[in-house]
Amino acid sequence: MAYFHQNLKYHEDTKEKRNITKADIEFLKELQKERNTQDNCGTADVRTWVIKERKDYVTAEGHGDYYVLFDTESCDTLDLEDIYKILCVLELETDYYTGDIVINGLKFEDNVITFRYLGDEVSIREDNDNTDGIVIKGIDTDELISFFEEHGYDIRITNMAVGWKYEYCFLTQKAAENYLCKYGYNHSEDAHTYCICTYRDPEIARLMEIIETVDWDKI
């Protein structure tokens, strides 16, 4: 169910009005040309552009696209360097019941951690498609986390789902790209321009119809 504001009030229009200028007309003509000649990106009218970027979120087990390891002590996710440091501390630790060495042959090369866990070959690498995500092969992740916990580390498996957010609104693709070139440092590396259809907004639809079809030379 949508939420509607109950206490919004109109106020007097105090904006000072002026006559349209030649510079205004030139701006509208250039905007008209840009909107009428730019790529439609396979999107129906009325087109506007936004900045689209990743906004992943925590989800329940069985519903995630990937997972991260979260250290409750530092309140941060673990990257490969963090995991490697923990493994270095625990290398050559022995199993309480059997006396067997649990972790040995530890290496960290080419951005991949490899080691033997109770004789089985294990590798840990980054999930290239997902920030902070990791991929563990050769051992069940729960088993490795349990081994960490036995030695005083409080690390949780956090399931993540891929999500996207949309910000701002631009009348042209060029304006959206110019914004991203100038302020891209405020966004993630996944940020990009994205064309959307806003035909359900009659005010935007009417405004764009005026911009795109009026003969501004006759104003």
C-alpha positions, 0 to 999 in steps of 0.5 A: 500500500502506498503512503501519501503525505497528508500535511503538504501545503501550497504556498504563494508563487514568489518567483520573479517572471521574465521574458524568454530570451534568445539564449533561452530559445537556443538552449531549447533548440539544442535540447530538442535536437539532442532529444530527437536525434540521440539513440533511443536505447530500445526504450519507448517514449517518454525517455529519460536517463538515470544513473544505475548502480549496484546496491546489493542487500543481505538476504536469507540462506538459499536466496542469495546470489553470493556470500561474504565473510563478515568479521563481527569483531571488526564489523567488516567483510573479510577480503583475501588478505584478511583470510590469508592472515587468519590462515597463517595464524592457524597453519599447522594447528592440529585436530583436537581428536586425531592430532592431524595437521589441519592446514598446511601447504598455505600459499597466496599467489595470483590473488588465489589462496591455496592450502590443504585442509586435512589433506584435501586441496582447497582454494579461495579466490575473489568472486569477480562479479560481486564486490567482497564476494569470495568463492571457496572450493574443496571444502564446505564453507561452514566447516571452514568457519567452524574451524575458525570459531574453534580458534576464537574467530567470530566470522559469519557467512552473510548471504547477499542478493544482487540489487540495483538502485536508480538515482537522479533524472536527466533529459538526455543521455549526454547530460547523464554521461557528463554527470558521471564523468564529473562526479563518478567518484561518488559512485561505484565502478558499476555505475552507468547511464540507463534509459527508462520510460516515464510515460506514466507521468503526464507532466513529463510526457507533456513537457517533452512533447513541447520540447520535441515538437515546437518550432522554436524559431517561430517563438 
